Amino acid sequence: MKFTYFNRNELKSLGTKLLSQYGMPDDRASITAELLIQSDELGFTTHGLSLIPYYIPELQAGKMQEADDVVVVNDTGSTFVWNAQYLPGIWMMNKAMDEAFSRVKEHGVVTASINRAHHIGCLSTYVKLATDKNLICIVSTSDPAGKLVAPFGGIDPVLTPNPWAIGYPTSGDPVIIDTVTSICTFSKVREHLNTGLPMPYPMLQDKNGNETTDATVINDGGAILPIGGTDYGHRGYCFSIMVEMLTQGLSGHGRADDVSRWGGNVYIQLIDPEAFAGLEAFKEQMDKLTELCLASRPREEGKPVRVPGQFGLSCVKQSKTQGIRLNDETLDRLKQSAEAAGIEFPKSI
């Protein structure tokens, strides 16, 4: 895949201007652009600035900026529940993380449950905000209106891919896990729908329950399979149910409401190791775990074992010296958006 590199500040300015021009308040646009840039830095190009062309129609239709602020549903101090009123999801997540950060030293563990958010982007980005502060962070999300993933043993789609992420600090780089409970993301399916290429192996089933590599079945009653596929998919199915419990059950909004509008429900938990055996003891244990994993003999010569998040964090370090990289597809769509808005596109470096 070909990449073109750009100055970070110039790309952030472009993102902020695009979002502002289509109705997002300047402060929210700036926060959203900043976190999208951070997603690109982590190597999550599908959840970085490439999302702006998808956000623009939502802003134009008034589906991303209908209210002034979130509504507090409940607040106990160590827990809080918000109705996000479909406000910009990335801005809302930043607001929720800041709120949780302000409370975690007092409570040790702070948990937030949020319903009716707009798209929240890359989960690893929020986890890294916490690990940079020597905190453990868990984030998960689901869409109560979505039906893309079949329950194990079933044919009809009921669930969404239900991403979840967790990260923790070490004496070196943090460990960041970011995954989904289905065998692949819908973004991966959409990628194959756009290219017409088959999936690398049977990740879906058609409307009759037959495994397939044909991505088009998702448009004709088919479904994505849970992690483990038709043989061991009970594992992914169990994780998916867990995510919907955390994001929908605790927020009091979900499939029981027969939701028809796309939106994200979110679960966030911050854990301060100092509230347990202490940060240094925590790091000692996690450092040893990392050491043992990395020392495991590789099955393939030249492919050493990695720990989760290692590649993304290497991308962050690369971005600091080379700039932000955009692939051709993202670059083309951003240029079209900038041209339509009459905004000058930055030059590559």
Secondary structure, 3 states (H helix, E strand, C coil): CCEEEECHHHHHHHHHHHHHHCCCCHHHHHHHHHHHHHHHHCCCHHHCHHHHHHHHHHHHCCCCCCCCCCEEEEECCCEEEEECCCCCHHHHHHHHHHHHHHHHHHHCEEEEEEEEECCCCCHHHHHHHHHCCCCEEEEEEECCCCCCECCCCCCCCCECCCCEEEEECCCCCCEEEEECCECCCHHHHHHHHHHCCCCCCCCEECCCCCEECCHHHHHCCCEECECCHHHHCHHHHHHHHHHHHHHHHCCCCCHHHCCCCCCEEEEEEEECHHHCCCHHHHHHHHHHHHHHHHHCCCCCCCCCCCCCCHHHHHHHHHHHHHCEEEEHHHHHHHHHHHHHHCCCCCCEC
